[in-house]
Amino acid sequence: MKDRVIIRYKKNPILTRDDIPYPVSTVHNAGVVRHNGRYIMLFRSHLLNGRCVIGLAESGDGYSFTVSPEPFLVPAKQGIFAEYEEYGVEDLRICAMDDEYLLTYSAYSRHGVRIALARTTDFTSVKRIALISQPDMRNVVIFPQKFAGRYARLDRPHSKISPWSIYISYSPDLIHWGDSKVVMKPATYHWDEMKIGPGATPFRTNKGWLHIYHGVYRTMAGAVYRLGAALHDLDNPSRVIGISDDWILEPEDPWERTGYVPNVVFTCGAVPEEDGTVKIYWGGADTVMCAGSAQISDLMEMCLNNSREPY
């Protein structure tokens, strides 16, 4: 296995605010998926008033992206979504399910942050479905398969009693969620000891669902966000087979260590390829978008042969 598990794209960052055809101050934390042979990226940007929208970019190779002239998703102007999205929409994940794409994103308002669900078939139109959590909740990823007839998701409720941890929840209809339980917690005096959260949508491998998550460590100079890998059982995703004891990516490049939020690599998207690699996308310092690739077998090996306990 290579010393560096994730090989950074040599032309990072792949998107900056200068690439966006409308005024923004950041480009980061993007969900990415392949659609009709092309890569679709739904990225978060701060407008110049400080609130966030979701933009769309498209690519043939997964690295060189062209941005659409208008945002893809902006806070709703009417109805229940308007009340709960008034401060912005953030950190969207994409789950390919059957003939559509399920979109989960953080909705911010005076009431706090909760998760909203929308769907699209073509990335041209989008339909909001429901608000699927109470505050405070962030970072929801839906598994792209049902289990015993139910949808499953990884989520991260906030808690002051215990370090922020990853839970699994189930739903018969994508709207009503429950049967929740914790599946992963931060490890004490470890690179993710402050908090962890779901990252990219899990993808299927021959040994389990591979999930790339984020973990946070508090230092004297502030928090550091890194990426890790976990492997969930194919038939029972609440069972974590293994979690890599080591991180797989940390802030190193100048645009990851300096920016809107320093020392951050944060993923919302990963695209497995037919050649056994996975393209991983991350926001650098909550300011730019970056990309890299890894061997899926390397990530699985880290989870299986250098694992720590889930909690």
Summary of the structure (lengths in Angstrom):
residues: 311
radius of gyration: 17.8
end to end distance: 26.9
largest distance: 52.1
contacts: 1098
relative contact order: 0.16
helix: 7%
strand: 50%
